[in-house]
Amino acid sequence: MVDAPYGQLIEVEPGVARLLAPNPSPYTFTGTQVHLVGQSELAIIDPGPAEPGHLDALVAAIAGRPVAAILVTHTHRDHSPGAAPLAERTGAPVIGCAPLVVEGDQESGFDRSYAPDRVLADGESVTVDGRTLTAVHTPGHTSNHLCFADDAAGLLFTGDHVMGWSTSVVIPPDGNMGDYLASLMRLRERTHDRLYLPAHGDPVGDPHRLVRGMISHRLQRERQLLRLLDEYGSSTLEALVGWAYPALDKRLIPAAQATALAHLLDLQARGLVREAMEQWMPAS
């Protein structure tokens, strides 16, 4: 893990700064990047965890400026839990993605307490300090995921849909690989975006090249899974992941299995594979 300047406000460009939350992990990299947009008044994008020291650092970075909106891209627990306590301390409304209740094994990863004052539909906007931030619905990583576009500045705040250090995990049943690829293709068409500002990792200065590479990587993984099933006839998910990711860090095996399952479910929906008795096989 590289050293990270936790709690320090770093200017990205005029009117945009970021502050790193101290929640590093194999899934969050160095932690969640909280973005502060505006100068005389602010929008806070993805306030991160409800950790007291982090919230104190965020309030210090706000430095008494009015907060017009706390924007949330999605409700994973490294993104949205800080919204409610930050709203209490600043008086700002919580605006952004829809609440989402996920049952079963995924439940612990989602923030069930998230209660926005306003849900933004695709294409709806908020204006902060003369900047218009527009919701871009990008389901796939989660079904409620939004990016926020500052079209005048050519900026896209990408949450977890596009990250600056790794591809996003897609975990069924809420995560959907078909939706994820469609959302990437939507971003590919946004040719005016000059800079992506993700919630994990550094800013992305050549976003279109990255998105093209991400689409290619996902399609390559899809072809690999189909080739493995053609070769072996049938396989469990665990065996497929072992063949597809032979040198994977053991801590990341659950994420790899989830994303491989998302691929298989998408292929099944398209009639290319089938599943029986926990064995995956070609459809014909």
N, C-alpha and C positions, 0 to 999 in steps of 0.2 A: 504494500500500500504506500503510495507516495504521500509526502507531507502535504497537508491541506491547511489553508489559512482560515480555520473555523472562526466564525463571528466577525470577520473583517469585511467591510464593504468595499467592493472592487468595481470601479467604473468600467463598463464595457464600451460605451460610447456616450456622447452627451445625452442625458435624459434616461439612460439605462444603466443600472448597476446590479450586482449580484452579491449574495451572501450565502456562504456554504454552511448547511446544518451539520452538526457532529454526529451523523448516523451512518458511518461507513459500513459496508458489508459486501459480500460477493455479488449481491444483486443491485446495490445502490452505488457502487464504486466508492468515491471519496465521501459521498453524502448527497443530500438533496440541495440543488441550487435554487435559492429563492431569488426571484427577480423583482426589483423595484423600478417601476416605470414612471417617469415624470420628474419634475424638479420642484415647482412650487406646491404641487399636490401629487399624490402617488397612487398608483395601483400596485398591489402586492400580488405576485403570481406564484401560486403553490407555496403557502407559508411553511409547509413541512411538518415535522413532528411537534407535539405539544410538550416539548421538553423545556422546563423553566429557564435554564441558562440560554438556550437558543432563542426563546421568545424575548428574553431581556436584551440579547444582542440585536435582535431584529427591531425592537422598539428604540434602542439606542441609535440604530442606523436610520430609522425614520426621522429622528431628531426633531420631533415636535411638528413636523409638517402634516397637514391634513391628509388622511387616507380616504380616497373617494371610493375604492373598491378593493376587496380581497377576492381575487380570481382563482378558481380551482380548476385544473385540467381534468382530474379524475380522483377517485376516492380510495386509492391505495393508501395504506397507513403511513407511508413516508411522505405523503403529499398534503393531505387535507386536515389531519387532526389539529394542527395549529390554527386553523381558521377561526374556530369559535373563541378560544381565549384571546386571540389577537383582535377579534371584533369587540370583545369586552373592553379591551385596553385602548382601542382607538375610536370606537363608535362607528366603524365602517361596516357597510353591508357585505355579506358573503354572496358572491355572484359566480355563476359558471355552470359546471356540469350538473346533471340530474343526480339525485340520490340513487343509490343502488344497494339492494339487499341480495346478498349471495349466500346460499345455504351450503352446508356440507363442508368438505375439506378446505374450500377456498375462503370460508367465512372470516377466518382470523386475519387474512391479509387485507380486508376492507374495513373502512371506517364507517361503522353503522350509525355513529352519532352525527354525521354530517347533515346539516339542515340549512340549505341555502336560503337567503332572502329572495333571490331571483335566479331562475334557471334560464340560461341562454340557449335558444335554438340555433341551429346552423344559420349563419349569416347575420345574427343579431349582434349588436355592438354596445359598448360603453365608451364614453368619452372622458378622458382624464388628462388634465393639464394641456388641453388642445390636441391630444393624440386620440385617435379612434382605434380601439382594440376590438376586433371582430372575431366571433367564435367560428371555428372551422371544425365541424364534426368529423372525427377521425376514429371510428370504432375499430376494434381489432385487438389491441392490447387489453383494453376493457371495452365494454359496450357503450359506456358513457363518456369516453375520452373526447376531450376538446383540445385543439390547439388555439392559440390566440394570435391573430395577424395584425400587425401595424403596417398596413399596405403603403402608406405614405413614406415610411422609412425603409420599406423592404425587409422588415423583420418578421420572423415567425417563431413564437414561443411554443416549442414542440412537446413539452411535458415528457412523457415516456414513449411517445409514438416514434420519434427519432431521437436517439441519444448520441452523445459525443464520445462514447467509449466502447459501445457494444450494441449489438442488435437487441431488440426488445423481446422479452419472453411473452409467449401467447399461451395462456392457460385455460383450457376448456373447463367448464361449459360456458363461462361468460366470455372468455377470450375466444376469438374466432379468426382462423387463418384466412378464410376467404375475404372477410371484412378488412383484415389487416392489409392484405395485398391491394384491395380496392382503394383503401385510404392512402397507401403509398403511391399508387398510380394517380390519385387525385393531387397529391403534393407535387408529383412530377410535372403536372400541367400548370402549376403555379410558377411560371417562369420569371416573375418579377421579384421573387424572394431572393435577397442577396445574402442573408445571414440567418441561420437557425440558432436559437438559444434554448438548448435542452435543459431539463431538470437534473441531468446527471452528465458530467463530463464538460469539456470545454465547448465554446461556441464553434459552430460549423461554418467555415468560410466558403466552402464550395458545395452548397447543399444539393444542387441538382445532380452532381456527380455521385454524391453519397447515396441519394435516393435511388438512382439507377443501379448502383452497386447492391443496395439492399434488396431491390426487386430481383436482380439476377441471382443473388445468394439464396433467396427463398425458393425461386424456381429451380435452382440447382439442387437444393435439398429435397424438393419434391421429386425430381427425376431420380435422385439417389435412392430414395425410399422405394420407388417403383422398381428400380433396377434390382435392389436387394430382394424384394418380394418375388420378382421374376426368377431370380437365381435360386432362392431357397424354397420357393413354393408357398411356404407359410412361416409365420414367425410371431413370437410374442413381442410386445412393445419393448420390453427390457432388452431382448436380444437385438432388435433392430437398432436401438440407441447404442448398444455396445459396438456394433459393427460401424455405425455411422460416425460415432465420436470416440475413436479408440484411445485417445490420449486426454480425455476430458478430466478436469479437476473434479474429484469425487463430490465436492460441495455443490457442484453445478449439475449433477446428474438429474435431480428432480426437475430442474428447469428444462433440461434437454428432453426429458421424457414427456413433459407437458407440451412442449412446442412440437415434438414429433407426433404426439397424439393429435394436436390441432391440425397438422398436415394430413394425417390419416383420415380424420373426420371430414375434412374438406374434400379429399380424394373420394371418400365414400359417398358424400353428397353428390359428387359429379359422376358416380357410377364406375369409378376406376378400380376401387378395391372394396373388399367386404370383410366382415369380422364375424367369427363364430367361435364360441368357447375360448375367448381371450386370445385367439389366433387371428392374425391379419394375413390376407392372401389376395392375389389378383382377383378381380371380379369375374373373370372367365378363364 
